[in-house]
Amino acid sequence: MPEGGWPVIVFVRGSAFHEQNVTDYSNYFVRIAEQGYVVAALKYRHSDIAPFPVQMQDCKTAVRFMRKNAERFHCNKDRIALWGDSSGGHTVLMAGFTGNRAPDTDAYAEESAEVNAIVDWHGPTDFAKMNFYPSSQNHSDPQCPEGVVIGGGDVLEHPDLSAPASPMTYLSADMPTPSTLIMHGGRDQLVPFNQSCRLYATLKALGKDVFIFSSITPAMPVTDSVALAHCVWCSIGFPIVCDLLRCAVDLLIAVLLRCVTRGNQLFLTIFGLCWSWFCDLWCKKDGFRHADAFQCLQGFASCFVMPDLRGMGLCCRFISCCRSASGSPVGVPRGG
């Protein structure tokens, strides 16, 4: 056990805000625990019995519960991260962005709800904007997941209800925000990819620590080589290059890889393993600076070989880096 106890990940499983089946993510929790984390799987009060903000309040309560019982669970109360997918991604963003601020709860109020990092897997970020982009679902109807969670109202007709339930509402330059990793498929048919793009652009504009990773580049063919090209380009790391140029480079590298390998899956897998290993060495040599740690893409190999893991190793490395680079127990970690 590391000095001070194991770091904690509070994981919120997505459910369209309805009742969760937490146990069907047990394989994910085991994979995360193997990386050296205590996993606290949250089952929140769902939207069929209680509307927003109880979901994010339950998430804050889980963070405080783990802090209060840190000795019991052999965990480090100063190293806590949030991780969620879909509606769970929304919940962890809400809880992480607001911390000890409202909407809050009095449960375990003697403990802090602040966290070191947030991992958001394709979570909704702005309810009112969801219907303006391609999706297989109507996101404004009172019976849609977003409508139910705000109390059964039309999302577009009730901005007084939808705005407070949107993570984007709680962002400002003067308020600290935990380092955030966003992962979202470019062809998501349910939660529009634009939801993550807008969150990333806003956090960047506010000078926050944020990284985005998409398994495929939007509007590109769904091929292994495109995914690999995107990983290579991200790990090289040129954040000032515009997305359009990056997409062009993605496509160029993908075409070259296809030509050289003729789509050979074995070669692509070996290349991914080697690239991940090389970048991991580079990251360690550079002292675990959080930007470098993210861009080393450790865990890319597991994501590439076993897609069901969905980049789990990458997320663990990101969280690990945030807690290693943090100059204080909570707040926004800063790299060297």
Beta strands, then each sheet from edge to edge (+ up, - down):
strand 1: 6-12
strand 2: 38-42
strand 3: 75-85
strand 4: 117-121
strand 5: 179-183
strand 6: 210-213
sheet 1: 2+ 1+ 3+ 4+ 5+ 6+
end
